[in-house]
Amino acid sequence: MGGAVGRPEFSDQFQREFETLLKWRRDVRRFRTVPLPDGVLNHLLTLADLAPSVGNSQPWRIVVVDSPEKRANVIASFEAENDAAARQYEPEKARHYRELKLSGLRNAPIHLAVFSDEDPAQGAGLGRATMPETLAYSTVSMIHTFWLAARTEGIGVGWVSILDPAAVSDILQVDGNWRLVAYLCVGYPEEDHIDPELERARWQARSPLETRLFRR
């Protein structure tokens, strides 16, 4: 029974606070440039590393992007892909698209590139023979754990998906087995909102759960 501990009891107050945490977890695009206190990032990443993973493989590979040159190259990739995306819409929708704030790359004090190792030795392949994509799913679980942990410290996270994964991998010179899953901006938000920015900008409102819940 080594390692066994008593099951924790989560109070009604904790459960209400957890619901509040979920409601206030937002994709932040507007950051203050003030840096995080020493040790905070490592603390949040340590908490995120508790996330579950297929076969206990822990496939996430996290690159802290400190180099101004590499950041500038990532921003250039974003701007090129963002322009290309805007051109896919008809003129009025494209105008609306260009008005959206879609990244905090220029102001966020921390940039994290999160990759998933597509063939990690850890885990010996358990649980992913028929669904190898579970490695990336595991990495997303870690990202969400990080996101919630950051929010408890008043820190915002923004997921930048308008990037060329191959370009980012080249910029950061990572292992060829690593697959880019997320590029995260991290820092203190300029402002806090409980509603998503895309909803405030009238791009897309959230829909009720009933539209996505099925029974068979």
Buried (B, 14 or more C-beta within 10 A) or exposed (E): EEEEEEEEEEEEEEEEEEEEEEEEBBBBBBBBEEEBEEEBBEEBBEBBBEBEBBBEBBBBBBBEBEEEEBBEBBBEBBEBBBEEBBEEEEEEEBEBBEEBEBBBBEBBBBBBBBBBBBEBEEBEBEBBEEEEEBBBBBBBBBBBBBBBBBBEBEBBBBBBBBBBBEBBBEBBEBEEEBBBBBBBBBBBBBEEEEEBBBEEEEBEEEEEEEEEEEEE
